[in-house]
């Protein structure tokens, strides 16, 4: 998992999440959890709950596939 800064007009305003090769649900949830923790510890205003929302969506996706 790799986090990078925004490019061009978005520099300093957003960040990017990237991966090389394999990527699964656990890696996604762990990355989002780490980002939420870092934003909170850094005092950066954000709307909490993204990790939980992703977990719920992934649970629904995996339940519907059987």
C-alpha positions in Angstrom: 0.0 0.0 0.0 1.3 3.4 -0.9 0.0 6.9 0.0 1.0 9.8 -2.1 0.3 13.5 -2.3 -2.1 15.1 -4.8 -0.7 16.1 -8.2 -0.9 19.4 -10.1 -3.9 21.5 -9.0 -4.7 19.0 -6.2 -1.2 19.2 -4.6 -1.6 19.9 -0.9 -5.4 19.3 -1.0 -5.8 15.5 -1.4 -3.8 12.3 -1.2 -3.8 9.2 -3.3 -4.0 5.6 -2.2 -2.1 3.1 -4.5 -1.1 -0.5 -4.6 1.3 -2.7 -6.5 0.1 -6.2 -7.3 -2.4 -8.0 -5.1 -5.0 -6.0 -3.2 -7.8 -7.5 -1.1 -10.5 -6.5 1.3 -8.4 -6.8 4.4 -5.7 -4.5 2.9 -8.4 -1.9 2.0 -9.9 -1.9 5.5 -6.5 -1.7 7.2 -5.4 1.2 5.0 -8.7 3.2 5.6 -8.4 2.5 9.3 -4.8 3.8 9.4 -5.8 6.9 7.4 -8.7 7.6 9.8 -6.4 7.2 12.8 -3.8 9.5 11.3 -6.3 12.2 10.4 -7.7 12.1 14.0 -4.2 12.2 15.6 -3.2 15.0 13.4 -6.2 17.1 14.2 -7.3 17.2 10.6 -11.0 17.8 10.3 -12.7 14.8 8.6 -15.9 12.9 8.8 -15.3 9.7 10.7 -16.9 6.4 9.7 -15.4 5.6 6.4 -13.7 2.4 7.6 -17.0 1.1 9.1 -18.9 2.0 5.9 -16.3 0.2 3.8 -16.6 -2.9 6.0 -20.3 -2.9 5.7 -20.2 -2.6 2.0 -17.6 -5.4 1.7 -19.7 -7.6 4.0 -22.8 -7.1 1.7 -20.7 -7.7 -1.4 -19.3 -11.0 0.0 -22.7 -12.1 1.3 -24.4 -11.6 -2.0 -21.8 -13.5 -4.0 -22.7 -17.0 -2.5 
